[in-house]
Amino acid sequence: MSFVKKEILDSLCDQYSQYLRKDLSKAINLIFNEIIESVARNQRVEIRLFGNFEPRHQKARLGRNPKSGKKLEISAKNKVHWKISRELLQKINQDINRDE
């Protein structure tokens, strides 16, 4: 099951009913846009208790088409690496261990 931005907004609206929905939506969009812009500027973004977003460069490499087996060159590109925080990892594992 996915938890999408609309559901985050709905949850915030339920918890903070004193704020207008459009203001909470603007706040969420500002946060996401700032993360995107920072990573695009090749900066590492750290959100305590959640994780880190870090831009990484992947070199060009030789790949293979799985259908035909033909070799092809895969161009270099930038990717985003996300590393989970220790606290979030412990929280996830704590919840799993309770269910067993």
MDTraj code that builds the backbone (N, CA, C; nanometers):
import mdtraj as md
import numpy as np

residues = "MET SER PHE VAL LYS LYS GLU ILE LEU ASP SER LEU CYS ASP GLN TYR SER GLN TYR LEU ARG LYS ASP LEU SER LYS ALA ILE ASN LEU ILE PHE ASN GLU ILE ILE GLU SER VAL ALA ARG ASN GLN ARG VAL GLU ILE ARG LEU PHE GLY ASN PHE GLU PRO ARG HIS GLN LYS ALA ARG LEU GLY ARG ASN PRO LYS SER GLY LYS LYS LEU GLU ILE SER ALA LYS ASN LYS VAL HIS TRP LYS ILE SER ARG GLU LEU LEU GLN LYS ILE ASN GLN ASP ILE ASN ARG ASP GLU".split()
xyz = np.array([
    [0.0843, -0.1180, 0.0000],
    [0.0000, 0.0000, 0.0000],
    [0.0890, 0.1245, 0.0000],
    [0.0520, 0.2205, -0.0787],
    [0.1279, 0.3450, -0.0903],
    [0.0689, 0.4524, 0.0005],
    [0.1553, 0.5412, 0.0420],
    [0.1143, 0.6579, 0.1191],
    [0.1573, 0.7782, 0.0365],
    [0.0627, 0.8442, -0.0285],
    [0.0935, 0.9496, -0.1246],
    [0.0799, 1.0882, -0.0621],
    [0.1256, 1.1881, -0.1366],
    [0.1275, 1.3255, -0.0862],
    [-0.0114, 1.3734, -0.0441],
    [-0.1145, 1.3335, -0.1164],
    [-0.2506, 1.3731, -0.0811],
    [-0.2888, 1.3188, 0.0574],
    [-0.2465, 1.1973, 0.0873],
    [-0.2764, 1.1391, 0.2179],
    [-0.1981, 1.2089, 0.3295],
    [-0.0773, 1.2530, 0.2991],
    [-0.0011, 1.3314, 0.3969],
    [-0.0753, 1.4616, 0.4254],
    [-0.1222, 1.5258, 0.3195],
    [-0.1978, 1.6502, 0.3342],
    [-0.3260, 1.6270, 0.4137],
    [-0.3981, 1.5198, 0.3835],
    [-0.5207, 1.4878, 0.4578],
    [-0.4911, 1.4674, 0.6060],
    [-0.3836, 1.3962, 0.6351],
    [-0.3460, 1.3710, 0.7744],
    [-0.3104, 1.5011, 0.8463],
    [-0.2348, 1.5885, 0.7789],
    [-0.2001, 1.7173, 0.8389],
    [-0.3237, 1.8034, 0.8620],
    [-0.4172, 1.8003, 0.7674],
    [-0.5412, 1.8780, 0.7821],
    [-0.6222, 1.8280, 0.9017],
    [-0.6235, 1.6973, 0.9243],
    [-0.6942, 1.6409, 1.0401],
    [-0.6271, 1.6816, 1.1712],
    [-0.4941, 1.6795, 1.1736],
    [-0.4202, 1.7096, 1.2964],
    [-0.4149, 1.8587, 1.3260],
    [-0.4104, 1.9412, 1.2227],
    [-0.3955, 2.0855, 1.2394],
    [-0.5118, 2.1571, 1.1720],
    [-0.6293, 2.1389, 1.2257],
    [-0.7498, 2.1947, 1.1639],
    [-0.7532, 2.3478, 1.1684],
    [-0.6688, 2.4103, 1.2522],
    [-0.6677, 2.5560, 1.2610],
    [-0.6019, 2.6204, 1.1380],
    [-0.5301, 2.5406, 1.0561],
    [-0.4656, 2.5922, 0.9354],
    [-0.5503, 2.5582, 0.8134],
    [-0.5459, 2.6445, 0.7152],
    [-0.6177, 2.6198, 0.5908],
    [-0.5480, 2.5100, 0.5112],
    [-0.6281, 2.4322, 0.4403],
    [-0.5752, 2.3225, 0.3593],
    [-0.4753, 2.3735, 0.2551],
    [-0.5065, 2.4875, 0.1931],
    [-0.4176, 2.5396, 0.0897],
    [-0.2832, 2.5837, 0.1485],
    [-0.2825, 2.6316, 0.2735],
    [-0.1567, 2.6702, 0.3371],
    [-0.0712, 2.5475, 0.3689],
    [-0.1349, 2.4416, 0.4171],
    [-0.0614, 2.3181, 0.4441],
    [-0.0084, 2.2575, 0.3147],
    [-0.0875, 2.2678, 0.2081],
    [-0.0430, 2.2177, 0.0781],
    [0.0786, 2.2955, 0.0291],
    [0.0767, 2.4266, 0.0453],
    [0.1914, 2.5097, 0.0066],
    [0.3152, 2.4717, 0.0875],
    [0.2972, 2.4447, 0.2168],
    [0.4105, 2.4076, 0.3023],
    [0.4720, 2.2754, 0.2571],
    [0.3875, 2.1776, 0.2263],
    [0.4376, 2.0479, 0.1791],
    [0.5126, 2.0667, 0.0476],
    [0.4542, 2.1430, -0.0445],
    [0.5192, 2.1660, -0.1736],
    [0.6514, 2.2402, -0.1578],
    [0.6579, 2.3357, -0.0666],
    [0.7833, 2.4071, -0.0407],
    [0.8924, 2.3115, 0.0080],
    [0.8553, 2.2233, 0.0985],
    [0.9525, 2.1277, 0.1528],
    [1.0044, 2.0358, 0.0426],
    [0.9119, 1.9758, -0.0334],
    [0.9539, 1.8850, -0.1398],
    [1.0348, 1.9578, -0.2468],
    [0.9932, 2.0769, -0.2840],
    [1.0662, 2.1528, -0.3857],
    [1.2058, 2.1892, -0.3382],
    [1.2207, 2.2225, -0.2108],
    [1.3531, 2.2564, -0.1585],
    [1.4443, 2.1341, -0.1580],
    [1.3903, 2.0180, -0.1245],
    [1.4694, 1.8948, -0.1304],
    [1.5143, 1.8699, -0.2741],
    [1.4212, 1.8818, -0.3684],
    [1.4522, 1.8584, -0.5097],
    [1.5577, 1.9564, -0.5593],
    [1.5406, 2.0839, -0.5290],
    [1.6355, 2.1857, -0.5751],
    [1.7736, 2.1653, -0.5133],
    [1.7787, 2.1295, -0.3872],
    [1.9079, 2.1084, -0.3216],
    [1.9823, 1.9903, -0.3820],
    [1.9126, 1.8812, -0.4049],
    [1.9766, 1.7645, -0.4663],
    [2.0185, 1.7976, -0.6091],
    [1.9374, 1.8753, -0.6806],
    [1.9726, 1.9165, -0.8168],
    [2.0972, 2.0044, -0.8177],
    [2.1211, 2.0796, -0.7087],
    [2.2428, 2.1616, -0.6959],
    [2.3600, 2.0800, -0.6434],
    [2.3421, 1.9477, -0.6394],
    [2.4462, 1.8548, -0.5952],
    [2.4772, 1.8683, -0.4462],
    [2.3749, 1.9000, -0.3676],
    [2.3904, 1.9111, -0.2233],
    [2.3230, 1.7926, -0.1546],
    [2.3805, 1.7520, -0.0448],
    [2.3245, 1.6446, 0.0362],
    [2.2172, 1.7031, 0.1268],
    [2.1028, 1.6354, 0.1381],
    [1.9929, 1.6807, 0.2219],
    [1.9755, 1.5810, 0.3355],
    [1.9832, 1.6297, 0.4575],
    [1.9674, 1.5440, 0.5746],
    [1.8422, 1.5860, 0.6505],
    [1.7530, 1.4906, 0.6714],
    [1.6331, 1.5136, 0.7513],
    [1.6453, 1.4230, 0.8727],
    [1.6725, 1.4834, 0.9866],
    [1.6945, 1.4064, 1.1084],
    [1.5756, 1.3162, 1.1376],
    [1.6027, 1.1995, 1.1882],
    [1.5043, 1.0968, 1.2229],
    [1.4363, 1.0361, 1.0999],
    [1.4760, 1.0758, 0.9790],
    [1.4169, 1.0195, 0.8573],
    [1.5226, 0.9596, 0.7667],
    [1.6185, 1.0407, 0.7215],
    [1.7228, 0.9891, 0.6341],
    [1.7924, 1.0989, 0.5569],
    [1.8807, 1.0570, 0.4662],
    [1.9601, 1.1487, 0.3854],
    [1.9339, 1.1245, 0.2375],
    [1.9271, 1.2326, 0.1608],
    [1.9205, 1.2260, 0.0155],
    [2.0546, 1.2772, -0.0351],
    [2.1214, 1.1958, -0.1162],
    [2.2535, 1.2346, -0.1628],
    [2.2636, 1.2109, -0.3135],
    [2.3028, 1.3139, -0.3892],
    [2.3195, 1.2938, -0.5327],
    [2.4446, 1.2106, -0.5601],
    [2.4343, 1.1211, -0.6564],
    [2.5484, 1.0383, -0.6957],
    [2.5555, 1.0333, -0.8472],
    [2.6785, 1.0272, -0.8977],
    [2.6999, 1.0195, -1.0418],
    [2.7272, 0.8741, -1.0784],
    [2.6537, 0.8235, -1.1762],
    [2.6769, 0.6885, -1.2259],
    [2.7492, 0.6990, -1.3590],
    [2.8629, 0.6338, -1.3692],
    [2.9433, 0.6405, -1.4903],
    [2.8746, 0.5665, -1.6047],
    [2.9154, 0.6018, -1.7251],
    [2.8677, 0.5295, -1.8429],
    [2.9201, 0.3864, -1.8347],
    [2.8400, 0.2936, -1.8866],
    [2.8816, 0.1537, -1.8787],
    [2.8233, 0.0774, -1.9969],
    [2.8765, -0.0409, -2.0151],
    [2.8292, -0.1283, -2.1206],
    [2.7238, -0.2211, -2.0616],
    [2.6067, -0.2236, -2.1218],
    [2.4986, -0.3088, -2.0741],
    [2.4567, -0.4065, -2.1811],
    [2.3511, -0.4802, -2.1511],
    [2.3034, -0.5804, -2.2448],
    [2.1512, -0.5780, -2.2471],
    [2.0943, -0.5807, -2.3667],
    [1.9503, -0.5893, -2.3825],
    [1.9088, -0.7312, -2.3419],
    [1.8247, -0.7451, -2.2377],
    [1.7911, -0.8797, -2.1914],
    [1.7095, -0.9612, -2.2932],
    [1.6378, -0.8924, -2.3794],
    [1.5539, -0.9633, -2.4775],
    [1.6375, -1.0197, -2.5927],
    [1.7250, -0.9351, -2.6476],
    [1.8017, -0.9780, -2.7651],
    [1.9438, -1.0220, -2.7309],
    [1.9943, -0.9813, -2.6137],
    [2.1312, -1.0137, -2.5758],
    [2.2335, -0.9202, -2.6385],
    [2.1864, -0.8225, -2.7152],
    [2.2757, -0.7293, -2.7829],
    [2.3373, -0.6315, -2.6832],
    [2.4683, -0.6051, -2.6992],
    [2.5369, -0.5103, -2.6116],
    [2.5001, -0.3685, -2.6510],
    [2.4862, -0.2827, -2.5495],
    [2.4585, -0.1415, -2.5754],
    [2.5228, -0.0574, -2.4675],
    [2.5530, 0.0665, -2.5053],
    [2.6166, 0.1567, -2.4093],
    [2.5094, 0.2337, -2.3331],
    [2.5213, 0.2310, -2.2018],
    [2.4307, 0.3056, -2.1149],
    [2.5033, 0.4330, -2.0750],
    [2.4429, 0.5475, -2.1034],
    [2.5103, 0.6754, -2.0801],
    [2.5201, 0.7071, -1.9307],
    [2.6110, 0.7976, -1.8974],
    [2.6291, 0.8413, -1.7594],
    [2.5064, 0.9208, -1.7164],
    [2.4750, 0.9146, -1.5885],
    [2.3613, 0.9900, -1.5372],
    [2.3773, 1.0136, -1.3876],
    [2.2997, 1.1076, -1.3393],
    [2.2974, 1.1369, -1.1969],
    [2.1785, 1.0652, -1.1342],
    [2.1997, 1.0164, -1.0135],
    [2.0950, 0.9473, -0.9393],
    [2.0891, 1.0039, -0.7989],
    [1.9822, 0.9722, -0.7293],
    [1.9678, 1.0133, -0.5892],
    [1.9719, 0.8874, -0.5037],
    [2.0598, 0.8901, -0.4055],
    [2.0705, 0.7791, -0.3112],
    [2.0068, 0.8225, -0.1802],
    [1.9181, 0.7393, -0.1261],
    [1.8553, 0.7688, 0.0018],
    [1.9045, 0.6686, 0.1038],
    [1.9480, 0.7181, 0.2162],
    [1.9941, 0.6318, 0.3253],
    [1.9040, 0.6560, 0.4450],
    [1.8477, 0.5496, 0.4958],
    [1.7554, 0.5571, 0.6082],
    [1.8304, 0.5965, 0.7352],
    [1.7652, 0.6716, 0.8223],
    [1.8278, 0.7083, 0.9494],
    [1.8235, 0.5894, 1.0449],
    [1.9126, 0.5900, 1.1384],
    [1.9200, 0.4827, 1.2368],
    [1.7901, 0.4744, 1.3176],
    [1.7344, 0.5904, 1.3522],
    [1.6121, 0.5938, 1.4323],
    [1.4938, 0.5336, 1.3566],
    [1.4813, 0.5677, 1.2275],
    [1.3717, 0.5138, 1.1474],
    [1.3885, 0.3636, 1.1271],
    [1.5102, 0.3196, 1.1051],
    [1.5364, 0.1773, 1.0888],
    [1.4992, 0.1005, 1.2156],
    [1.5344, 0.1550, 1.3303],
    [1.4983, 0.0904, 1.4575],
    [1.3474, 0.0877, 1.4757],
    [1.2791, 0.1952, 1.4397],
    [1.1331, 0.2022, 1.4520],
    [1.0664, 0.0976, 1.3633],
    [1.1149, 0.0842, 1.2405],
    [1.0582, -0.0146, 1.1488],
    [1.0791, -0.1557, 1.2026],
    [1.1998, -0.1850, 1.2487],
    [1.2285, -0.3193, 1.3000],
    [1.1575, -0.3469, 1.4308],
    [1.1380, -0.2439, 1.5119],
    [1.0654, -0.2599, 1.6385],
    [0.9196, -0.3005, 1.6116],
    [0.8577, -0.2369, 1.5144],
    [0.7190, -0.2695, 1.4804],
    [0.7051, -0.4102, 1.4252],
    [0.8037, -0.4550, 1.3466],
    [0.8000, -0.5905, 1.2892],
    [0.8133, -0.6936, 1.3993],
    [0.9039, -0.6685, 1.4929],
    [0.9257, -0.7650, 1.5996],
    [0.8061, -0.7785, 1.6913],
    [0.7249, -0.6750, 1.7029],
    [0.6041, -0.6806, 1.7843],
    [0.4978, -0.7699, 1.7226],
    [0.4922, -0.7710, 1.5879],
    [0.3891, -0.8474, 1.5173],
    [0.4132, -0.9986, 1.5259],
    [0.5362, -1.0409, 1.5455],
    [0.5663, -1.1849, 1.5462],
    [0.5253, -1.2525, 1.6737],
])
top = md.Topology()
chain = top.add_chain()
for i, resn in enumerate(residues, 1):
    res = top.add_residue(resn, chain, resSeq=i)
    for name in ("N", "CA", "C"):
        top.add_atom(name, md.element.get_by_symbol(name[0]), res)
traj = md.Trajectory(xyz[None], top)
